[in-house]
Amino acid sequence: MRNKKLMLDSDLAEMYGVPTKRLNEQVKRNSDRFPEDFMFQLKEDEWRNLKSQFATSRWGGRRTPPYVFTEQGVAMLSSVLNSAQAIQVNISIMRIFVKMRDWAMNYSDLQDKIHELQQSESDQNHHIAKIYQIIEELLKPALGERKAIGFKK
């Protein structure tokens, strides 16, 4: 979302083994550690779009848009949630972000290679078409009458 890799507060709270409300309380108490590029709250339209992706009952669920955390925000959570489980979870999450970054870089390289292959294939197709054109011209009977070669009777 917003061209960033993000994690929802509820998903992080579940991983850390704390209620979402407690995670958000700790974040609010330490708001100076979470600038806008580390964490932000989704806008209503973003939240509506996200909610439409999940099947939720009308009685349960959240009433307010969730907070989402960037890679740096997730790293900062370990200093706010200072427990053994929080540290281990944070290490795992950071490894996942690194793998996602590596995958994204490889994906871009793969797209470039596919485009290059398509371009070279079209060049090859052009050359093959030229060869067929030359062969067809060689196989066509010559225009006009040719003088007979050899002895006349």
C-alpha positions as CSV (number, residue, x, y, z in Angstrom):
1,M,0.0,0.0,0.0
2,R,1.3,3.5,-0.9
3,N,4.1,1.7,-2.7
4,K,5.5,0.4,0.6
5,K,5.8,-3.0,2.2
6,L,3.7,-2.8,5.3
7,M,2.5,-5.0,8.2
8,L,-0.7,-4.4,10.1
9,D,-0.7,-3.7,13.8
10,S,-3.0,-6.7,14.4
11,D,-0.7,-9.1,12.6
12,L,2.3,-7.8,14.6
13,A,0.5,-8.0,17.9
14,E,-0.5,-11.6,17.2
15,M,3.2,-12.4,16.4
16,Y,4.4,-10.7,19.5
17,G,1.7,-12.4,21.6
18,V,0.1,-9.2,22.9
19,P,-3.4,-7.7,22.2
20,T,-3.5,-5.1,19.4
21,K,-4.7,-2.5,21.9
22,R,-1.6,-3.0,24.1
23,L,0.8,-2.8,21.1
24,N,-0.8,0.4,19.9
25,E,-0.7,1.8,23.5
26,Q,3.1,1.2,23.7
27,V,3.5,2.8,20.3
28,K,1.5,5.9,21.3
29,R,3.5,6.2,24.5
30,N,6.7,6.2,22.4
31,S,5.3,8.2,19.5
32,D,8.6,10.1,19.0
33,R,10.2,6.8,17.9
34,F,7.7,6.3,15.1
35,P,7.8,9.0,12.5
36,E,5.4,8.9,9.5
37,D,7.9,6.8,7.4
38,F,8.0,4.2,10.2
39,M,4.3,3.9,11.0
40,F,1.0,5.5,10.0
41,Q,-2.7,5.0,10.3
42,L,-4.6,4.0,7.2
43,K,-7.0,6.5,5.7
44,E,-10.7,5.6,5.7
45,D,-10.7,4.7,1.9
46,E,-7.6,2.5,2.3
47,W,-9.2,0.8,5.3
48,R,-12.5,0.2,3.5
49,N,-10.6,-1.3,0.6
50,L,-8.6,-3.5,2.9
51,K,-11.7,-4.6,4.8
52,S,-13.4,-5.6,1.6
53,Q,-10.6,-8.1,1.1
54,F,-11.5,-9.9,4.4
55,A,-14.7,-11.6,5.4
56,T,-15.7,-9.9,8.7
57,S,-18.9,-10.0,10.6
58,R,-20.8,-6.7,11.2
59,W,-20.8,-7.3,14.9
60,G,-17.1,-7.9,15.5
61,G,-13.8,-6.5,14.2
62,R,-12.3,-3.1,14.4
63,R,-14.1,0.2,14.5
64,T,-11.0,2.4,13.5
65,P,-8.5,2.1,10.7
66,P,-5.4,0.1,11.7
67,Y,-1.9,1.3,12.1
68,V,0.6,-0.1,9.6
69,F,4.4,-0.4,10.1
70,T,7.2,-0.2,7.6
71,E,10.4,-2.2,7.9
72,Q,11.9,0.5,10.0
73,G,8.8,0.7,12.2
74,V,8.9,-3.1,12.8
75,A,12.5,-2.8,13.8
76,M,11.6,0.1,16.2
77,L,8.9,-2.1,17.8
78,S,11.6,-4.3,19.4
79,S,12.7,-1.3,21.5
80,V,9.1,-0.6,22.6
81,L,8.1,-4.2,23.2
82,N,11.1,-5.4,25.1
83,S,10.6,-9.0,25.8
84,A,12.3,-12.2,24.7
85,Q,9.4,-13.1,22.4
86,A,9.4,-9.6,20.9
87,I,13.1,-9.8,20.2
88,Q,12.9,-13.2,18.5
89,V,9.8,-12.2,16.5
90,N,11.5,-9.0,15.4
91,I,14.6,-11.0,14.2
92,S,12.3,-13.3,12.2
93,I,10.3,-10.3,10.7
94,M,13.5,-8.5,9.7
95,R,14.7,-11.7,7.9
96,I,11.4,-11.8,6.0
97,F,11.7,-8.2,4.9
98,V,15.3,-8.9,3.7
99,K,14.0,-11.9,1.7
100,M,11.1,-9.8,0.3
101,R,13.6,-7.1,-0.8
102,D,15.9,-9.8,-2.4
103,W,12.9,-11.3,-4.2
104,A,11.7,-7.9,-5.5
105,M,15.2,-7.2,-6.8
106,N,15.4,-10.6,-8.5
107,Y,11.9,-10.1,-9.9
108,S,13.0,-6.8,-11.5
109,D,16.0,-8.5,-13.0
110,L,13.8,-11.4,-14.3
111,Q,11.5,-8.9,-16.0
112,D,14.4,-7.2,-17.7
113,K,15.7,-10.5,-18.9
114,I,12.3,-11.5,-20.3
115,H,12.0,-8.2,-22.1
116,E,15.5,-8.7,-23.6
117,L,14.7,-12.2,-24.7
118,Q,11.5,-11.0,-26.4
119,Q,13.4,-8.3,-28.2
120,S,16.1,-10.7,-29.4
121,E,13.3,-13.2,-30.4
122,S,11.7,-10.5,-32.5
123,D,15.1,-9.7,-34.2
124,Q,15.4,-13.4,-34.9
125,N,11.9,-13.5,-36.4
126,H,12.8,-10.6,-38.6
127,H,15.9,-12.4,-39.9
128,I,14.0,-15.6,-40.5
129,A,11.3,-13.7,-42.4
130,K,14.0,-12.2,-44.6
131,I,15.5,-15.6,-45.3
132,Y,12.1,-16.9,-46.4
133,Q,11.6,-13.9,-48.6
134,I,14.9,-14.6,-50.4
135,I,14.1,-18.3,-50.8
136,E,10.7,-17.4,-52.3
137,E,12.4,-15.0,-54.8
138,L,14.8,-17.7,-55.8
139,L,12.0,-20.3,-56.4
140,K,9.9,-18.0,-58.5
141,P,10.1,-18.5,-62.3
142,A,11.9,-15.7,-64.0
143,L,9.8,-13.1,-65.6
144,G,9.8,-13.0,-69.4
145,E,11.1,-15.6,-71.8
146,R,14.6,-16.8,-71.6
147,K,16.6,-17.7,-74.6
148,A,17.3,-21.3,-74.9
149,I,20.8,-22.3,-74.3
150,G,22.5,-24.9,-76.5
151,F,22.2,-26.1,-80.0
152,K,19.2,-25.3,-82.2
153,K,17.7,-28.1,-84.3
